[in-house]
């Protein structure tokens, strides 16, 4: 245990030292002095094997070397700033605490410099020459075994330099020692020597990474700038990048150039006065040239506002940060929540809800899902591709999570402990749903007996909030419905957020709570019917009986709606009842109605038994309906069968089965005993039904299928039966054959070559040369003639 603590202490000192890169190359003479004074050291046993693992297997992206170096630099700056609180003199003349990055395009190298605490000679040897001082062998075995939860025990961040660099040179100056240079090519040894240039740093560390051939893209300003913004934009210290730009500059022309210009002047040029000539002789000719200049530009100008107290942040600050985070400069967010979590895991989070949903949100919904949340550890971006931090129905949420305590794997690219991830996920989802609930709530807690003007203002405020939430529902309603299906632990909370159209008002959305508030006394169900569109549902014969009795029915027109209701099952002890099912019981079913229903069943039993036998292939039963008003018949599904809407959706699937209608379950036919067509059929069945009666019963059933939202299994047979019945209705033999209709063809008159004769002098002309028709010439045309 003592050995591990000692190793951790050395690792911490290394990380706080802020490893960086050389900004000025050694001269040839200095290089010779350096080589003469170098002390060569061998890496710890098996470090070569470990370096190979680190460089070639552990990290997935080369670019993270810059993140690691900047993170180390920030640690070094934090350390010197902490020490300067007790001892301000430790800063000396170097009071600026900053990180500077410079690119040498000719040498293909990148340097990072900090003014942090720096390292002594012994620190360079101990910290950079020994990886995992508590036991390299154990480290290798741990990686082989798949257990890489080792960050904090092994300092490997610096060695990511060798992902992109073939050689790394480190110069460091600690206040207690001279400036030394550490150099290695990731082989089996490294060299340490006193810097022949002297104390050029003053204090701090520099690292020069000499790039490999396959990593020369990191010698470009645009690439480095992009990586700083991606990983280290919110580092607490300024990060400067040395950039080169072209500027215009006025310079004097050489005398030879002036003479050449004078000789090229035309001889006939107009001469000016002598006094003007004298003035011109005092003026020196100039020209404009382009010159390259270098300057330091701060890259990380945005601040990590999520770490500031909420009381100090204005709404404008939150909106500005959202535009930085989302890369959307045009639109403000719908809402946001800023909170600090404590307990099992401590972290700070700032979550935004975009006003508009991404256009491709459902293109690959059940594929590999990543969220737009970014994980920071002490302001350093660790990951921006979470798969499990949020449920997929909340993938549109944007924001940041920042923690100092998250257990990371050794390459700092992913969270290591699944339990920790679940805790974070649970807390963030809770906050997001609370944000949604606040947006959906429009109850006013003020007293009702307010003055008229105050009440008007309250009504306007309430309407505005309802309209805002309806806009949110328009963008993310499908996500909330999918949440009801997928997130069982938050199902009831999500149900409170849902909005639906209803028979009471098919143009305005309503909630479950509003439906319950309007429900009849003693009503223990929430009625709904799913279909293709609201207009079709409102005219459906299935709900006419309920509407006549004053009951409200929710109208579900989105394909996902019925799945949502099936998973929800009930809301606040109110059962969700599909009125399109055959097991639906009409409300207000008292003893007198039950007696009447029993008597009707007995009277119409000959018809129902005969009809069920006739349609036995597709129909399970024929019963007396209690809900039909004007229609003679409807078709509904059995309790375990597919509703009309679900059957339509299932048939539309790309891989739906072609086995036939049997896979969707047999149907239930309900007949209206008050309809004259049904009464006539009953009488015909009693009198021994003929073939025409059978055809009428089948056509009536198939028409009811269409009217109830189902498709006809055999449209060609339906059409044939319909035409025969139509013939009978017209008094024609139902099986009358088709005869060719004979028509007399009148002979057309021969074309006349002479125009008609007219006594009034009317002029005529032919319509076309092949026609016998003539027409009068207009007055205008007559004048022309």
DRENMIMAR-742600 format. One record per residue (C-alpha): residue in three letters; x, y, z. Coordinates in steps of 0.25 Angstrom, whole numbers, plus 5000, padded with zeros to 4 digits. Layout:
BEGIN
Ala	X	Y	Z
...
This chain:
BEGIN
Unk	5000	5000	5000
Unk	5012	5009	5003
Unk	5018	5007	4990
Unk	5005	5010	4983
Unk	5003	5023	4990
Unk	5017	5027	4987
Unk	5015	5024	4972
Unk	5002	5032	4972
Unk	5010	5044	4979
Unk	5020	5043	4968
Unk	5010	5042	4957
Unk	5002	5054	4963
Unk	5015	5062	4963
Unk	5017	5058	4948
Unk	5003	5062	4944
Unk	5005	5076	4952
Unk	5018	5078	4945
Unk	5010	5080	4932
Unk	5019	5073	4921
Unk	5021	5082	4909
Unk	5030	5085	4896
Unk	5042	5093	4892
Unk	5039	5106	4885
Unk	5053	5109	4880
Unk	5062	5099	4874
Unk	5076	5096	4879
Unk	5088	5102	4871
Unk	5098	5092	4866
Unk	5108	5096	4877
Unk	5098	5095	4887
Unk	5094	5081	4882
Unk	5108	5076	4883
Unk	5109	5081	4898
Unk	5096	5075	4901
Unk	5101	5061	4895
Unk	5114	5062	4903
Unk	5107	5065	4916
Unk	5095	5055	4914
Unk	5092	5044	4924
Unk	5086	5032	4918
Unk	5076	5024	4926
Unk	5069	5011	4923
Unk	5054	5010	4925
Unk	5049	5001	4936
Unk	5048	4986	4932
Unk	5037	4983	4922
Unk	5034	4998	4919
Unk	5037	4995	4905
Unk	5026	4985	4904
Unk	5017	4995	4912
Unk	5020	5006	4902
Unk	5016	4998	4891
Unk	5003	4995	4897
Unk	5001	5010	4900
Unk	5004	5015	4887
Unk	4998	5005	4878
Unk	4986	4999	4885
Unk	4981	5007	4897
Unk	4977	5020	4890
Unk	4967	5020	4878
Unk	4971	5034	4873
Unk	4984	5041	4871
Unk	4979	5055	4873
Unk	4977	5053	4888
Unk	4992	5055	4891
Unk	4989	5070	4890
Unk	4977	5069	4900
Unk	4987	5061	4910
Unk	4998	5071	4909
Unk	4988	5083	4911
Unk	4982	5076	4923
Unk	4996	5074	4929
Unk	4999	5088	4927
Unk	4987	5093	4934
Unk	4990	5084	4946
Unk	5004	5090	4946
Unk	4998	5104	4946
Unk	4988	5101	4957
Unk	4999	5096	4965
Unk	5007	5109	4964
Unk	4995	5117	4966
Unk	4992	5109	4979
Unk	5006	5111	4984
Unk	5006	5126	4981
Unk	4994	5128	4990
Unk	5003	5125	5002
Unk	5016	5130	4996
Unk	5014	5141	4985
Unk	5029	5142	4983
Unk	5029	5129	4976
Unk	5024	5134	4963
Unk	5036	5144	4962
Unk	5035	5152	4950
Unk	5027	5142	4942
Unk	5013	5145	4947
Unk	5006	5141	4935
Unk	4999	5128	4936
Unk	4996	5123	4922
Unk	4998	5112	4912
Unk	5005	5115	4898
Unk	5005	5106	4886
Unk	5014	5108	4874
Unk	5016	5100	4861
Unk	5028	5099	4853
Unk	5024	5095	4839
Unk	5038	5093	4834
Unk	5042	5084	4845
Unk	5029	5077	4846
Unk	5028	5079	4861
Unk	5018	5084	4871
Unk	5021	5091	4884
Unk	5013	5094	4896
Unk	5018	5103	4907
Unk	5013	5106	4921
Unk	5018	5115	4932
Unk	5014	5105	4943
Unk	5023	5099	4954
Unk	5032	5091	4945
Unk	5041	5079	4948
Unk	5055	5077	4954
Unk	5065	5068	4948
Unk	5061	5057	4958
Unk	5046	5059	4955
Unk	5049	5057	4940
Unk	5056	5044	4943
Unk	5046	5039	4953
Unk	5033	5043	4946
Unk	5036	5042	4931
Unk	5046	5030	4932
Unk	5037	5021	4940
Unk	5023	5017	4936
Unk	5014	5011	4948
Unk	5025	5011	4958
Unk	5016	5002	4967
Unk	5019	4991	4957
Unk	5019	4990	4942
Unk	5017	4975	4941
Unk	5004	4977	4949
Unk	4999	4988	4939
Unk	5002	4979	4927
Unk	4995	4968	4933
Unk	4983	4977	4937
Unk	4982	4981	4923
Unk	4983	4967	4917
Unk	4971	4963	4927
Unk	4962	4975	4922
Unk	4963	4982	4935
Unk	4967	4996	4931
Unk	4961	5004	4943
Unk	4975	5009	4946
Unk	4976	5024	4944
Unk	4981	5030	4956
Unk	4990	5018	4959
Unk	4998	5019	4946
Unk	5002	5032	4939
Unk	5001	5029	4924
Unk	4995	5042	4919
Unk	5008	5048	4915
Unk	5012	5036	4907
Unk	5001	5039	4897
Unk	5011	5048	4891
Unk	5017	5036	4884
Unk	5004	5034	4876
Unk	5008	5045	4867
Unk	5022	5048	4870
Unk	5035	5040	4867
Unk	5043	5048	4877
Unk	5039	5056	4889
Unk	5048	5066	4895
Unk	5044	5072	4909
Unk	5051	5084	4915
Unk	5047	5088	4929
Unk	5051	5099	4940
Unk	5047	5097	4954
Unk	5050	5109	4964
Unk	5059	5099	4972
Unk	5067	5094	4961
Unk	5074	5098	4947
Unk	5067	5096	4934
Unk	5068	5082	4929
Unk	5065	5074	4916
Unk	5059	5060	4915
Unk	5058	5054	4902
Unk	5054	5040	4896
Unk	5049	5033	4884
Unk	5040	5023	4891
Unk	5051	5012	4890
Unk	5057	5006	4903
Unk	5064	5018	4908
Unk	5064	5033	4910
Unk	5074	5044	4912
Unk	5074	5055	4922
Unk	5084	5067	4922
Unk	5086	5081	4927
Unk	5080	5091	4916
Unk	5092	5098	4909
Unk	5084	5110	4906
Unk	5082	5113	4921
Unk	5070	5117	4928
Unk	5061	5121	4916
Unk	5048	5117	4922
Unk	5049	5125	4935
Unk	5039	5115	4941
Unk	5031	5104	4935
Unk	5031	5093	4924
Unk	5032	5091	4909
Unk	5030	5079	4901
Unk	5034	5078	4886
Unk	5028	5067	4878
Unk	5035	5063	4865
Unk	5023	5058	4857
Unk	5023	5045	4850
Unk	5021	5044	4835
Unk	5006	5040	4837
Unk	5003	5051	4847
Unk	5008	5063	4839
Unk	4994	5069	4839
Unk	4996	5073	4853
Unk	5006	5083	4848
Unk	4995	5091	4842
Unk	4989	5103	4850
Unk	4975	5100	4846
Unk	4976	5086	4852
Unk	4982	5090	4865
Unk	4972	5101	4866
Unk	4960	5091	4864
Unk	4966	5082	4874
Unk	4968	5092	4885
Unk	4953	5097	4883
Unk	4948	5082	4883
Unk	4956	5077	4896
Unk	4961	5089	4904
Unk	4952	5101	4900
Unk	4948	5102	4915
Unk	4961	5101	4922
Unk	4962	5111	4933
Unk	4975	5117	4927
Unk	4977	5125	4914
Unk	4982	5116	4903
Unk	4990	5124	4892
Unk	4993	5119	4878
Unk	5004	5126	4870
Unk	4998	5129	4856
Unk	5003	5135	4844
Unk	4996	5144	4835
Unk	4998	5154	4823
Unk	4998	5169	4825
Unk	4999	5180	4814
Unk	5011	5189	4816
Unk	5016	5202	4810
Unk	5031	5202	4807
Unk	5040	5212	4799
Unk	5044	5208	4785
Unk	5058	5205	4781
Unk	5065	5217	4773
Unk	5067	5207	4761
Unk	5052	5204	4761
Unk	5049	5219	4762
Unk	5058	5222	4750
Unk	5051	5211	4741
Unk	5038	5217	4744
Unk	5042	5230	4740
Unk	5048	5225	4727
Unk	5035	5218	4724
Unk	5027	5231	4725
Unk	5022	5237	4712
Unk	5029	5248	4706
Unk	5016	5256	4703
Unk	5012	5256	4718
Unk	5007	5269	4722
Unk	5017	5277	4731
Unk	5014	5284	4744
Unk	5018	5296	4750
Unk	5033	5298	4755
Unk	5028	5299	4770
Unk	5020	5286	4768
Unk	5033	5280	4763
Unk	5041	5284	4775
Unk	5030	5278	4784
Unk	5030	5265	4777
Unk	5045	5264	4778
Unk	5044	5263	4793
Unk	5033	5252	4792
Unk	5039	5238	4792
Unk	5032	5227	4783
Unk	5026	5216	4791
Unk	5019	5202	4788
Unk	5010	5192	4795
Unk	5016	5179	4798
Unk	5010	5166	4806
Unk	5018	5162	4818
Unk	5015	5150	4828
Unk	5015	5154	4842
Unk	5013	5145	4854
Unk	5004	5147	4867
Unk	4999	5140	4879
Unk	4984	5138	4878
Unk	4975	5133	4890
Unk	4967	5121	4885
Unk	4959	5118	4898
Unk	4951	5131	4900
Unk	4938	5124	4904
Unk	4937	5121	4919
Unk	4931	5109	4926
Unk	4919	5116	4932
Unk	4913	5103	4938
Unk	4924	5104	4949
Unk	4919	5118	4953
Unk	4907	5119	4963
Unk	4894	5120	4956
Unk	4891	5133	4963
Unk	4902	5140	4956
Unk	4898	5135	4942
Unk	4888	5143	4934
Unk	4878	5137	4924
Unk	4886	5144	4912
Unk	4899	5137	4917
Unk	4891	5124	4917
Unk	4886	5126	4903
Unk	4900	5131	4898
Unk	4906	5118	4904
Unk	4896	5110	4897
Unk	4900	5116	4883
Unk	4914	5112	4886
Unk	4911	5098	4890
Unk	4901	5095	4879
Unk	4908	5102	4868
Unk	4895	5109	4865
Unk	4896	5124	4865
Unk	4882	5127	4860
Unk	4872	5121	4871
Unk	4871	5121	4886
Unk	4868	5108	4893
Unk	4854	5105	4898
Unk	4858	5103	4912
Unk	4870	5099	4921
Unk	4873	5094	4935
Unk	4886	5096	4943
Unk	4889	5088	4955
Unk	4899	5081	4964
Unk	4898	5067	4968
Unk	4903	5061	4981
Unk	4903	5048	4987
Unk	4909	5035	4981
Unk	4914	5043	4969
Unk	4917	5058	4970
Unk	4916	5066	4957
Unk	4911	5079	4951
Unk	4902	5079	4939
Unk	4896	5089	4929
Unk	4885	5083	4921
Unk	4878	5090	4909
Unk	4865	5086	4901
Unk	4866	5091	4887
Unk	4854	5099	4881
Unk	4854	5090	4868
Unk	4856	5075	4867
Unk	4867	5070	4858
Unk	4862	5066	4844
Unk	4869	5053	4845
Unk	4865	5049	4859
Unk	4858	5036	4855
Unk	4866	5032	4843
Unk	4873	5021	4851
Unk	4866	5022	4864
Unk	4868	5007	4868
Unk	4883	5007	4863
Unk	4895	5012	4870
Unk	4890	5023	4878
Unk	4899	5035	4883
Unk	4894	5047	4891
Unk	4899	5061	4890
Unk	4904	5062	4904
Unk	4919	5065	4906
Unk	4926	5059	4918
Unk	4937	5068	4924
Unk	4947	5065	4935
Unk	4952	5078	4941
Unk	4948	5086	4928
Unk	4955	5076	4919
Unk	4946	5068	4909
Unk	4947	5053	4911
Unk	4936	5049	4903
Unk	4925	5054	4894
Unk	4919	5041	4889
Unk	4911	5035	4900
Unk	4902	5022	4897
Unk	4896	5020	4911
Unk	4896	5033	4918
Unk	4882	5036	4914
Unk	4871	5027	4908
Unk	4869	5028	4893
Unk	4856	5036	4894
Unk	4864	5048	4900
Unk	4875	5048	4890
Unk	4872	5062	4885
Unk	4876	5068	4899
Unk	4889	5076	4898
Unk	4898	5080	4910
Unk	4910	5077	4918
Unk	4914	5068	4930
Unk	4926	5072	4938
Unk	4932	5064	4950
Unk	4945	5063	4957
Unk	4942	5049	4962
Unk	4938	5041	4950
Unk	4945	5027	4949
Unk	4951	5027	4936
Unk	4958	5016	4928
Unk	4973	5017	4926
Unk	4972	5025	4913
Unk	4962	5035	4919
Unk	4952	5032	4907
Unk	4941	5025	4914
Unk	4934	5024	4927
Unk	4939	5011	4934
Unk	4928	5007	4944
Unk	4914	5004	4939
Unk	4908	5007	4953
Unk	4914	5021	4953
Unk	4908	5023	4939
Unk	4894	5019	4943
Unk	4894	5028	4955
Unk	4898	5040	4946
Unk	4887	5036	4936
Unk	4876	5034	4947
Unk	4879	5048	4952
Unk	4880	5055	4939
Unk	4867	5049	4934
Unk	4860	5053	4946
Unk	4864	5067	4944
Unk	4860	5067	4930
Unk	4846	5062	4933
Unk	4844	5072	4944
Unk	4848	5083	4933
Unk	4837	5077	4924
Unk	4827	5076	4935
Unk	4829	5091	4938
Unk	4827	5095	4923
Unk	4814	5086	4923
Unk	4808	5092	4936
Unk	4799	5104	4934
Unk	4792	5103	4947
Unk	4791	5117	4954
Unk	4792	5116	4969
Unk	4787	5130	4971
Unk	4773	5133	4976
Unk	4761	5132	4966
Unk	4754	5144	4971
Unk	4763	5154	4965
Unk	4760	5167	4958
Unk	4755	5166	4944
Unk	4768	5172	4938
Unk	4777	5163	4946
Unk	4769	5151	4942
Unk	4770	5155	4927
Unk	4785	5156	4929
Unk	4785	5142	4936
Unk	4777	5136	4924
Unk	4787	5142	4914
Unk	4799	5137	4922
Unk	4792	5123	4923
Unk	4789	5123	4908
Unk	4803	5127	4904
Unk	4809	5116	4913
Unk	4799	5106	4907
Unk	4803	5110	4893
Unk	4818	5109	4896
Unk	4816	5095	4901
Unk	4808	5091	4889
Unk	4820	5096	4880
Unk	4829	5087	4889
Unk	4819	5075	4887
Unk	4819	5077	4872
Unk	4834	5076	4872
Unk	4836	5065	4882
Unk	4823	5058	4885
Unk	4827	5046	4878
Unk	4839	5045	4887
Unk	4831	5046	4899
Unk	4821	5035	4894
Unk	4833	5026	4891
Unk	4838	5029	4905
Unk	4825	5024	4911
Unk	4827	5011	4903
Unk	4842	5009	4907
Unk	4844	5015	4920
Unk	4836	5008	4930
Unk	4842	5014	4942
Unk	4837	5028	4938
Unk	4824	5024	4930
Unk	4814	5031	4939
Unk	4822	5044	4939
Unk	4823	5044	4924
Unk	4808	5041	4922
Unk	4806	5054	4929
Unk	4813	5061	4918
Unk	4805	5055	4907
Unk	4795	5062	4899
Unk	4784	5057	4890
Unk	4772	5061	4881
Unk	4758	5057	4885
Unk	4744	5057	4881
Unk	4741	5069	4889
Unk	4751	5078	4881
Unk	4758	5071	4869
Unk	4766	5084	4867
Unk	4772	5086	4881
Unk	4781	5077	4889
Unk	4777	5072	4902
Unk	4784	5065	4914
Unk	4779	5052	4922
Unk	4777	5061	4934
Unk	4768	5071	4926
Unk	4760	5058	4921
Unk	4758	5053	4935
Unk	4753	5067	4939
Unk	4743	5067	4928
Unk	4738	5052	4930
Unk	4725	5048	4935
Unk	4723	5045	4950
Unk	4726	5030	4952
Unk	4733	5029	4939
Unk	4745	5019	4942
Unk	4751	5018	4928
Unk	4758	5027	4918
Unk	4752	5024	4904
Unk	4760	5024	4891
Unk	4760	5020	4877
Unk	4772	5019	4867
Unk	4771	5021	4852
Unk	4777	5028	4840
Unk	4773	5042	4843
Unk	4764	5050	4852
Unk	4753	5053	4842
Unk	4751	5038	4839
Unk	4751	5035	4854
Unk	4740	5045	4857
Unk	4731	5039	4847
Unk	4733	5025	4851
Unk	4720	5017	4855
Unk	4728	5011	4866
Unk	4728	5023	4875
Unk	4714	5029	4871
Unk	4707	5023	4882
Unk	4717	5028	4892
Unk	4717	5042	4887
Unk	4701	5042	4887
Unk	4702	5039	4902
Unk	4712	5050	4904
Unk	4724	5043	4906
Unk	4738	5048	4901
Unk	4747	5039	4892
Unk	4762	5042	4890
Unk	4766	5041	4875
Unk	4779	5035	4872
Unk	4784	5037	4858
Unk	4799	5035	4860
Unk	4804	5021	4857
Unk	4811	5020	4870
Unk	4799	5025	4878
Unk	4792	5011	4880
Unk	4806	5005	4884
Unk	4807	5016	4895
Unk	4793	5013	4901
Unk	4796	4998	4901
Unk	4808	5000	4909
Unk	4802	5011	4918
Unk	4789	5002	4921
Unk	4784	5012	4932
Unk	4786	5026	4936
Unk	4783	5030	4951
Unk	4774	5018	4953
Unk	4766	5021	4940
Unk	4767	5009	4931
Unk	4770	5012	4916
Unk	4759	5006	4908
Unk	4760	5003	4893
Unk	4746	5005	4888
Unk	4750	4998	4875
Unk	4751	4985	4882
Unk	4740	4974	4883
Unk	4740	4973	4898
Unk	4737	4987	4900
Unk	4725	4989	4910
Unk	4716	5001	4908
Unk	4715	5010	4920
Unk	4702	5012	4928
Unk	4699	4997	4925
Unk	4687	4995	4936
Unk	4678	4983	4939
Unk	4667	4988	4930
Unk	4677	4990	4918
Unk	4683	4976	4921
Unk	4669	4970	4921
Unk	4666	4976	4907
Unk	4679	4972	4902
Unk	4676	4958	4906
Unk	4663	4958	4899
Unk	4669	4964	4886
Unk	4679	4953	4886
Unk	4668	4942	4886
Unk	4660	4949	4875
Unk	4672	4951	4866
Unk	4679	4938	4869
Unk	4674	4931	4856
Unk	4681	4943	4848
Unk	4694	4943	4857
Unk	4696	4928	4856
Unk	4694	4927	4841
Unk	4702	4940	4838
Unk	4714	4934	4847
Unk	4713	4921	4840
Unk	4714	4928	4826
Unk	4726	4936	4830
Unk	4733	4926	4839
Unk	4746	4927	4832
Unk	4748	4941	4836
Unk	4738	4944	4847
Unk	4738	4939	4861
Unk	4724	4943	4866
Unk	4712	4952	4862
Unk	4706	4960	4873
Unk	4695	4970	4876
Unk	4702	4984	4877
Unk	4699	4994	4888
Unk	4707	5006	4881
Unk	4701	5007	4867
Unk	4692	5018	4864
Unk	4690	5020	4849
Unk	4699	5009	4843
Unk	4693	4995	4841
Unk	4707	4987	4844
Unk	4721	4989	4849
Unk	4733	4980	4850
Unk	4742	4981	4862
Unk	4754	4972	4867
Unk	4754	4962	4877
Unk	4760	4964	4891
Unk	4773	4958	4886
Unk	4773	4962	4872
Unk	4778	4973	4864
Unk	4770	4986	4864
Unk	4768	4992	4850
Unk	4779	5002	4852
Unk	4789	4992	4857
Unk	4785	4983	4845
Unk	4788	4994	4836
Unk	4801	4998	4842
Unk	4806	4983	4842
Unk	4802	4981	4827
Unk	4810	4994	4824
Unk	4823	4988	4830
Unk	4834	4984	4820
Unk	4835	4970	4825
Unk	4821	4968	4828
Unk	4816	4953	4826
Unk	4807	4950	4814
Unk	4800	4939	4822
Unk	4787	4945	4821
Unk	4776	4951	4830
Unk	4777	4940	4840
Unk	4790	4945	4846
Unk	4782	4957	4851
Unk	4771	4949	4858
Unk	4757	4947	4855
Unk	4747	4959	4855
Unk	4734	4961	4863
Unk	4722	4966	4855
Unk	4712	4975	4863
Unk	4698	4977	4857
Unk	4688	4988	4859
Unk	4675	4982	4863
Unk	4668	4995	4860
Unk	4672	4996	4846
Unk	4662	4992	4835
Unk	4672	4985	4827
Unk	4676	4976	4839
Unk	4661	4973	4841
Unk	4659	4970	4827
Unk	4671	4960	4827
Unk	4665	4953	4840
Unk	4652	4951	4833
Unk	4659	4945	4820
Unk	4667	4936	4829
Unk	4655	4931	4836
Unk	4648	4929	4822
Unk	4660	4920	4817
Unk	4670	4929	4811
Unk	4674	4929	4796
Unk	4687	4932	4789
Unk	4683	4946	4788
Unk	4682	4947	4803
Unk	4695	4941	4805
Unk	4701	4951	4795
Unk	4695	4963	4802
Unk	4700	4958	4815
Unk	4714	4957	4810
Unk	4714	4970	4803
Unk	4708	4977	4816
Unk	4720	4971	4824
Unk	4731	4975	4814
Unk	4725	4989	4813
Unk	4725	4989	4829
Unk	4740	4985	4828
Unk	4743	4997	4820
Unk	4735	5006	4829
Unk	4742	5001	4842
Unk	4756	5003	4836
Unk	4759	4989	4831
Unk	4763	4985	4817
Unk	4755	4975	4809
Unk	4762	4962	4807
Unk	4757	4960	4793
Unk	4753	4973	4786
Unk	4750	4966	4773
Unk	4740	4956	4780
Unk	4733	4968	4787
Unk	4732	4976	4774
Unk	4726	4964	4767
Unk	4715	4962	4777
Unk	4712	4977	4778
Unk	4710	4977	4762
Unk	4700	4965	4763
Unk	4692	4972	4774
Unk	4693	4985	4767
Unk	4687	4978	4755
Unk	4676	4972	4764
Unk	4673	4986	4769
Unk	4671	4991	4755
Unk	4661	4979	4751
Unk	4672	4972	4743
Unk	4675	4958	4744
Unk	4687	4957	4754
Unk	4695	4948	4745
Unk	4691	4955	4732
Unk	4702	4953	4721
Unk	4710	4965	4716
Unk	4705	4969	4701
Unk	4712	4977	4691
Unk	4704	4990	4689
Unk	4700	4993	4675
Unk	4699	5007	4670
Unk	4696	5013	4656
Unk	4707	5021	4650
Unk	4703	5033	4642
Unk	4710	5036	4629
Unk	4717	5050	4629
Unk	4714	5059	4618
Unk	4724	5061	4607
Unk	4733	5074	4608
Unk	4728	5085	4599
Unk	4738	5093	4591
Unk	4729	5105	4590
Unk	4725	5114	4601
Unk	4710	5116	4606
Unk	4702	5126	4598
Unk	4698	5139	4605
Unk	4689	5150	4601
Unk	4695	5160	4611
Unk	4709	5159	4605
Unk	4715	5151	4617
Unk	4729	5146	4614
Unk	4733	5131	4618
Unk	4745	5124	4620
Unk	4749	5109	4622
Unk	4752	5104	4636
Unk	4763	5095	4630
Unk	4765	5089	4617
Unk	4760	5075	4621
Unk	4747	5079	4627
Unk	4734	5083	4621
Unk	4732	5094	4631
Unk	4732	5109	4627
Unk	4731	5121	4636
Unk	4729	5136	4634
Unk	4740	5145	4634
Unk	4741	5156	4645
Unk	4739	5170	4642
Unk	4754	5173	4645
Unk	4758	5162	4636
Unk	4748	5166	4626
Unk	4755	5180	4625
Unk	4768	5173	4623
Unk	4762	5165	4612
